[in-house]
Amino acid sequence: MTKRWSLPLVLVLGLGAGFASIRAAGPTVTIDAAAPAGKVSPLFYGLMTEEINHAYDGGLYAELVQNRAFLDNAQSPAHWSVVQGDGAAATIALDKGEPLNTVIPTSLRVDVTQASAGHAAGVANDGYWGIPVRPQTRYRASFYAKAAAGFTGPVTVSLQSGDGKTVYASGQVASLTSAWKQYELTLTTSNAPTTANARYALTVDRPGKVWLSLVSLFPPTFKNQANGFRPDLMQMLVDMKPKFLRFPGGNYLEGDEIADRFPWKKTLGPLADRPGHMAPWTYRSTDGLGLYEFLLWAEDMGADPVLAVYAGYSLKGAHVNPGPDLQPYIQDALDEIEYVSGPATSTWGAQRAKAGHPAPFKLTYVEVGNEDWFDKSGSYDQRFAQFNAAIKARYPQLKIISTVGYEHPENQRVHSVTPDVLDEHYYLPVAQFLTKSRSMYEKYDRKGPEIFVGEWGSYETPFEPWNARSRTEPPTPNMQAAIGDAAWMTQMERNADIVVMNCFAPLLVNVGPGARQWRPNLIGYDALRVYGSPSYHAIKLFSTHLGDEILKTTTIDTDVLVSVTRDSKARTIYVKLVNPGDAEVPVTLDLKGAGTIASTGTAVTLAADAQATNSIDAPAAVVPRTSTVTGVSASFTYKVPAHGIVALMLGTR
Ligand code: AHR
């Protein structure tokens, strides 16, 4: 991190055995509160999401069974093992000869050759880095099964300890038939321990042959929705008060190849009709969290959908030629927009209504592709223009986002038409964010296009974010990175009239061994626990103290980064101060034209050693604290702690 203090300005005081640096004189920030310099975009802070780091499967999507449809690995039933105690014997194998349907073409054959009462045999799943067991908890279990002639069951379904010696909850399906049928039951734990060292087992107590498909187990979900979300993770997101959800984001939209693009039509309806697909981050997606679930997710958070449509370019370089070849993809995007926002009487709106949501979702922004500057064929200009024309012809009210922003060379940008919005992505080391944060969007033309910072995040050098799967660094960033993020947010907030939306990426990471492909990430979790990185707390601090007006500031020293906004109704002024240095800095705030200022305000502060961080085992090492600020007036001094991020709330009337 750059240290910009000139020595005479820093007073180093010895305090007992330790030393703390306190700056003798600091910057003065003059705030023009007489009239706002601009309006804060109403969608300013939001979330970006993609299937990476087991964000959905093994993350937000609450399904506990990994490889529930037996499609993850063509050679062997990954995550499934044989259950065979003393006096019991069984084998398991993938079977393409007995498919559930054409969509899920492989089932699991369980061949029990020896079993009896008290000596059960069958199969067990180890979940996503464990299966979370909690006391007094209800689980929804379901599976499809059929039996070979001469066998009718029963099948015992249970949550057990990892070694199978303790049963935490169980239920029974009395009889199977020779035809595929879905069975559903509830498992309830009583005084079970809280543990993730558990497995989900389906066993029988007599010899026979059974085929299984779509074996599912859900714990309680957010708002108790079927096929729903993990409540603790959802709460973390809701607490950020996001105004939009960008989906399906990033490379997940594109897929490695054209055939692997996000297949939204195949992500709808009953789970047995969803084949899932190979996603770009090295594992298959079940698509249990499909287009409809994305929309519910946004709605549950009080956020607007920002829909990304596949635009004819995939990650490994293949593209669809503009012109007639692209037309089917454009039609697909129009259908998708209709599914999201069309009336229940429209073809695709009717499908949404059938799923349970007759009311159209509010849709303002549609993004065409993802990071199309990677398309070296140069086809994006024409592809974008074709999508733009078709979407605008049918939905003139929509704003269309180009995925190539000003940070890319002129010849990669869209020229044939002027996009409404440009999506810029910044993954930068902390020092670069600190530099960029001083001045950047100030130079952007207010006439547009609008700017969407659709992916951004600071990282601590030398930990470059890409290909982080095999690395040993923590999956989430430390306080130093949170400072870089906060500095960047001051820059975006000062320009929140032209920067209409922004979102950190990636959002989620399962911290299980081998689960991640990227670092740093905002929120980490295992099967039982969840925590926010210092960057999570910084973003939450910013997004929950925002208001709707930008107030212009002038500083005579830019070592502390500043942004000032106001809630025009409540007349609360929010002053964000970010101190990247290792000395406390007294900042003098001169409020001009603010009216009567309450003498007491509130400060929310996130400050810690630059290397400090949170982790799954120490989730609250770096968290914000709230304090009262006294002596507030039209000109007062506030001391910003070293490596500190502060939001001051100042009442005025
Ligand atoms: O968020 C990680 C990846 O970074 C996204 O998938 C992609 O859009 C970007 O390159």
Boltz pocket constraint, residues with backbone or C-beta under 6 A from the ligand:
constraints:
  - pocket:
      binder: B
      contacts: [[A, 50], [A, 52], [A, 249], [A, 250], [A, 251], [A, 252], [A, 370], [A, 371], [A, 455], [A, 505], [A, 506], [A, 518]]
      max_distance: 6.0
